[in-house]
């Protein structure tokens, strides 16, 4: 039995699959982001001088950290450090020590059960003036 599908349905499916596959990648400075993460409006808080991309992770804080630790297990270009934060906030920084990349770190925060990922854009690339 053959099912007929209209060209509009096929086009829509391809369009949304492409959007899902590339929508996050274009805005995260090349840093890996967990599938199904949701981009958060880029409003830079007053205390931050660095550009970045913010996402809400579909996973818990522990599962998000586990994802990145597994991804870079044994890779010496990445260093994981706790971030000093208020007691109700869990936070971790991942430093990217590869100077040729477009991102210099990832901050993972959990507050009120929501896990957020902030990709920090590399400000000073080798060979460029600050």
LOTOR-585484 format. One line per field, with one value per atom (N, C-alpha, C): residue number from 1; y negated, z, x. Coordinates in Angstrom, 2 decimals. Example, Ala and Ser with C-alpha at 12.3 -4.5 7.8 and 13.67 -1.06 7.14 Angstrom:
2
k <- c(1,1,1,2,2,2)
north <- c(5.69,4.50,3.30,2.25,1.06,-0.03)
up <- c(7.80,7.80,7.80,7.08,7.14,7.87)
east <- c(13.19,12.30,13.20,12.85,13.67,12.90)
END
This chain:
130
k <- c(1,1,1,2,2,2,3,3,3,4,4,4,5,5,5,6,6,6,7,7,7,8,8,8,9,9,9,10,10,10,11,11,11,12,12,12,13,13,13,14,14,14,15,15,15,16,16,16,17,17,17,18,18,18,19,19,19,20,20,20,21,21,21,22,22,22,23,23,23,24,24,24,25,25,25,26,26,26,27,27,27,28,28,28,29,29,29,30,30,30,31,31,31,32,32,32,33,33,33,34,34,34,35,35,35,36,36,36,37,37,37,38,38,38,39,39,39,40,40,40,41,41,41,42,42,42,43,43,43,44,44,44,45,45,45,46,46,46,47,47,47,48,48,48,49,49,49,50,50,50,51,51,51,52,52,52,53,53,53,54,54,54,55,55,55,56,56,56,57,57,57,58,58,58,59,59,59,60,60,60,61,61,61,62,62,62,63,63,63,64,64,64,65,65,65,66,66,66,67,67,67,68,68,68,69,69,69,70,70,70,71,71,71,72,72,72,73,73,73,74,74,74,75,75,75,76,76,76,77,77,77,78,78,78,79,79,79,80,80,80,81,81,81,82,82,82,83,83,83,84,84,84,85,85,85,86,86,86,87,87,87,88,88,88,89,89,89,90,90,90,91,91,91,92,92,92,93,93,93,94,94,94,95,95,95,96,96,96,97,97,97,98,98,98,99,99,99,100,100,100,101,101,101,102,102,102,103,103,103,104,104,104,105,105,105,106,106,106,107,107,107,108,108,108,109,109,109,110,110,110,111,111,111,112,112,112,113,113,113,114,114,114,115,115,115,116,116,116,117,117,117,118,118,118,119,119,119,120,120,120,121,121,121,122,122,122,123,123,123,124,124,124,125,125,125,126,126,126,127,127,127,128,128,128,129,129,129,130,130,130)
north <- c(1.17,0.00,-1.25,-2.17,-3.37,-4.58,-5.38,-6.58,-7.77,-8.60,-9.80,-10.95,-11.69,-12.85,-14.05,-15.13,-16.32,-16.93,-17.61,-18.27,-19.30,-19.95,-20.95,-20.30,-19.11,-18.40,-18.00,-17.50,-17.10,-18.32,-19.43,-20.65,-21.13,-21.14,-21.59,-20.72,-19.43,-18.51,-18.76,-18.91,-19.17,-20.51,-21.53,-22.87,-22.84,-22.22,-22.21,-21.31,-20.23,-19.40,-20.19,-20.94,-21.75,-22.86,-23.50,-24.56,-24.02,-22.87,-22.26,-21.88,-21.39,-20.95,-22.11,-23.25,-24.34,-25.55,-25.67,-26.87,-27.18,-26.19,-26.41,-26.56,-25.74,-25.72,-27.07,-27.81,-29.09,-30.15,-29.97,-31.01,-30.64,-29.58,-29.16,-29.20,-29.93,-30.12,-28.80,-27.78,-26.49,-25.55,-25.97,-25.11,-24.07,-22.86,-21.85,-22.18,-22.02,-22.27,-21.00,-20.66,-19.46,-19.60,-18.52,-18.50,-18.92,-19.63,-20.12,-21.26,-21.82,-23.01,-24.16,-25.08,-26.21,-27.48,-28.21,-29.48,-30.50,-31.22,-32.25,-33.61,-34.57,-35.92,-36.42,-36.96,-37.48,-38.90,-39.04,-40.34,-40.27,-41.05,-40.99,-41.67,-40.94,-41.57,-42.66,-43.64,-44.78,-44.36,-43.30,-42.89,-42.10,-41.75,-40.97,-41.85,-41.79,-42.58,-41.72,-40.45,-39.52,-39.06,-38.95,-38.42,-36.91,-36.40,-34.97,-34.53,-33.24,-32.66,-31.84,-32.05,-31.39,-30.39,-29.25,-28.18,-27.59,-27.05,-26.26,-24.81,-24.06,-22.66,-21.83,-20.81,-19.93,-18.92,-18.92,-17.96,-18.66,-17.86,-18.38,-18.92,-19.62,-20.14,-18.98,-17.94,-16.80,-16.12,-15.94,-15.30,-16.19,-17.49,-18.42,-18.38,-18.42,-18.33,-16.99,-15.93,-14.59,-14.53,-15.18,-15.24,-15.82,-16.96,-17.62,-16.85,-16.27,-15.48,-14.25,-13.61,-12.45,-12.86,-13.99,-14.49,-14.76,-15.32,-15.71,-14.88,-13.68,-12.81,-12.57,-12.86,-12.65,-13.77,-14.76,-15.87,-16.98,-17.30,-18.28,-19.73,-19.95,-21.32,-21.89,-21.08,-21.53,-21.30,-22.34,-22.28,-22.63,-21.79,-21.98,-22.58,-23.68,-24.32,-24.78,-24.64,-25.16,-26.68,-27.31,-28.76,-29.13,-30.11,-30.58,-31.20,-30.75,-31.20,-31.12,-31.82,-31.70,-30.23,-29.91,-28.52,-27.91,-28.71,-28.16,-27.97,-28.33,-28.21,-27.23,-26.27,-25.37,-25.88,-25.94,-26.51,-25.84,-25.68,-25.08,-25.81,-26.02,-26.65,-25.62,-25.57,-24.73,-25.69,-25.64,-26.51,-25.78,-26.44,-25.91,-26.53,-25.73,-26.25,-26.17,-25.88,-25.89,-27.32,-28.05,-29.47,-29.75,-28.75,-29.00,-28.85,-28.44,-28.30,-29.65,-29.71,-30.95,-31.14,-30.13,-30.26,-29.91,-30.64,-30.40,-29.64,-29.50,-28.74,-28.53,-27.65,-27.38,-27.43,-28.21,-28.22,-27.46,-26.57,-25.80,-26.20,-26.63,-27.07,-26.32,-26.06,-25.54,-26.43,-26.89,-27.72,-27.40,-27.07,-26.70,-25.57,-24.60,-23.43,-23.61,-24.79,-25.04,-25.12,-24.39,-24.38,-25.23,-26.17,-27.05,-26.87,-27.06,-26.95,-28.28,-28.86,-30.13,-29.91,-30.09,-29.95,-31.32,-31.41,-32.66,-32.79,-33.84,-34.08,-34.45,-33.92,-34.28,-35.71,-36.54,-37.95,-38.18,-37.66,-37.89,-36.61,-36.61,-35.48,-35.76,-34.72,-34.93,-35.71,-36.66,-37.44,-38.63,-38.81,-39.95,-40.84,-42.12,-43.07,-43.09,-43.18,-43.22,-44.50)
up <- c(0.00,0.00,0.00,-0.87,-1.02,-0.46,0.32,0.90,0.07,-0.32,-1.08,-0.12,-0.39,0.43,-0.49,-0.11,-0.96,-0.90,-1.97,-1.97,-0.85,-0.47,0.61,1.94,2.19,3.43,3.43,2.31,2.21,2.38,1.71,1.82,3.27,3.93,5.32,6.22,6.03,6.86,6.67,5.42,5.15,5.72,5.56,6.07,7.58,8.31,9.77,10.27,9.55,9.93,9.75,8.66,8.41,9.45,9.77,10.77,12.11,12.49,13.76,13.76,12.62,12.56,12.55,11.99,11.85,12.69,13.22,13.94,15.14,15.93,17.12,16.74,15.83,15.46,14.97,14.26,13.69,14.76,15.94,16.96,18.23,18.21,19.45,19.36,18.38,18.21,18.00,17.55,17.29,18.47,19.61,20.80,20.68,21.17,21.11,22.10,21.65,22.47,22.44,23.57,23.67,22.77,22.07,21.23,22.03,21.38,21.94,22.95,23.02,23.84,23.18,24.00,23.49,23.64,22.56,22.59,23.42,24.27,25.12,24.54,24.66,24.15,24.63,23.72,24.07,24.59,25.84,26.50,27.47,27.21,28.03,29.37,30.49,31.80,31.99,32.80,33.02,33.50,34.29,34.87,33.89,32.72,31.77,30.63,30.37,29.29,28.06,28.16,27.09,26.36,25.04,24.24,24.44,24.24,24.37,23.88,23.89,23.47,24.63,24.94,26.08,25.61,26.33,26.00,27.28,27.19,28.26,27.87,28.74,28.47,28.75,27.93,28.20,29.31,29.77,30.79,32.13,33.16,34.50,34.51,35.58,35.72,35.65,36.45,36.50,35.13,34.43,33.12,32.07,32.19,31.27,31.48,32.74,33.05,32.57,32.80,32.39,30.86,30.11,28.65,28.22,28.81,28.42,28.91,30.09,30.59,29.73,29.30,28.43,27.06,26.55,25.25,25.19,26.26,26.26,27.20,27.53,28.41,27.82,28.62,28.19,27.32,26.98,26.15,27.06,26.94,27.84,27.44,26.35,25.96,26.79,27.64,28.40,29.89,30.65,32.11,32.77,33.70,34.41,35.79,36.13,37.43,37.97,39.28,39.93,39.92,39.83,39.89,41.24,41.92,43.18,42.88,43.59,43.36,44.66,44.74,45.92,46.14,47.36,47.73,46.85,46.41,45.62,44.14,43.74,42.35,42.27,41.37,41.07,39.78,39.73,38.55,38.28,37.00,36.56,35.32,35.24,34.06,33.36,32.03,31.22,30.40,30.63,29.89,28.67,27.51,26.26,26.05,26.17,26.07,24.65,23.68,22.28,21.76,21.59,21.23,19.84,18.99,17.64,17.53,18.61,18.56,18.74,18.38,18.47,19.83,20.71,22.04,23.09,24.19,25.21,26.42,26.57,27.70,27.65,28.51,28.67,30.16,30.53,31.91,31.96,32.93,33.14,34.50,34.53,35.78,36.00,37.27,37.61,38.70,38.46,39.44,39.35,40.47,40.52,39.54,39.43,38.61,37.11,36.67,35.25,35.01,34.00,33.67,32.44,32.56,31.44,31.07,29.79,29.24,28.57,28.93,28.37,27.69,26.37,25.60,25.53,26.01,26.01,24.73,23.99,22.76,23.09,22.30,22.49,22.02,22.91,22.59,21.87,22.39,21.80,21.12,19.80,19.05,18.75,18.62,18.31,17.01,17.01,15.82,15.64,16.55,16.48,17.68,17.49,18.59,19.46,20.78,21.69,21.54)
east <- c(0.83,0.00,0.89,0.59,1.39,0.64,1.35,0.73,1.17,0.20,0.53,0.78,1.84,2.19,2.34,1.74,1.81,3.21,3.62,4.93,5.06,3.98,4.03,4.41,3.87,4.19,5.66,6.15,7.56,8.46,8.14,8.94,8.97,7.80,7.74,8.59,8.53,9.33,10.82,11.25,12.67,13.08,12.24,12.54,12.74,11.82,11.92,13.05,13.36,14.50,15.80,15.90,17.09,17.20,16.09,16.08,16.54,16.05,16.44,17.91,18.39,19.78,20.77,20.38,21.34,21.01,19.82,19.41,20.27,20.62,21.43,22.89,23.35,24.77,25.26,24.42,24.85,25.06,24.53,24.55,25.32,26.08,26.74,28.26,28.80,30.24,30.99,30.28,30.90,30.95,30.46,30.45,29.33,29.56,28.51,27.39,26.17,24.98,24.13,23.57,22.73,21.50,21.17,19.96,18.74,17.85,16.59,16.78,17.99,18.19,17.43,16.97,16.18,17.00,17.12,17.86,17.08,17.80,17.21,17.59,16.71,16.97,18.33,19.11,20.44,20.33,20.01,20.06,21.21,22.23,23.42,23.16,23.26,23.11,24.17,23.84,24.74,26.12,26.21,27.49,28.36,27.85,28.63,29.11,30.41,30.97,31.23,30.99,31.32,30.07,30.19,29.09,29.00,27.82,27.64,26.29,26.06,24.80,24.24,22.97,22.34,21.29,21.27,20.34,19.76,18.55,17.98,18.18,18.84,19.11,17.86,17.60,16.45,16.77,18.01,18.46,18.67,18.79,19.09,20.52,20.87,22.24,23.24,23.01,23.93,24.06,22.95,22.98,23.65,23.49,24.15,25.66,26.10,27.54,28.09,27.34,27.76,27.95,27.05,27.15,28.50,28.87,30.12,31.35,31.28,32.43,32.66,31.59,31.72,32.24,31.75,32.16,33.66,34.21,35.62,36.50,36.06,36.83,38.23,39.26,40.63,41.20,40.40,40.87,41.40,42.67,43.29,43.01,42.26,41.90,40.75,40.14,38.97,39.18,38.93,39.09,37.76,37.32,36.06,36.34,35.64,35.80,34.45,34.29,33.09,33.14,31.97,31.86,31.26,31.85,31.28,29.92,28.91,27.54,26.76,25.62,24.77,24.36,24.00,23.69,22.59,21.64,20.52,20.86,22.08,22.51,23.68,23.56,24.68,25.31,26.62,27.28,28.63,28.93,30.18,30.67,31.98,32.59,33.46,33.35,34.22,35.09,36.39,37.30,37.83,37.74,38.26,39.64,40.68,42.04,42.61,41.75,42.17,42.03,43.14,43.07,42.52,42.43,41.92,40.40,39.74,38.29,37.60,36.34,35.55,34.90,34.99,34.40,35.46,35.41,36.44,35.94,34.64,34.14,32.64,32.19,30.76,30.47,29.45,28.97,27.65,27.54,26.31,25.77,24.50,23.87,22.56,22.25,20.93,20.35,19.13,18.44,16.95,16.34,14.92,14.60,15.48,15.23,15.45,15.84,16.09,17.59,18.06,19.49,19.72,20.65,20.99,22.45,22.71,24.06,24.38,25.52,25.96,27.30,27.34,28.58,29.24,30.47,31.22,32.04,31.78,32.52,33.97,34.91,36.32,36.51,37.04,37.22,38.53,39.61,40.93,41.43,41.40,41.94,43.40,44.21,45.62,45.78,46.71,46.98,46.06,45.10,44.18,44.40,44.29,44.45,43.22,43.38,42.22,41.44)
END
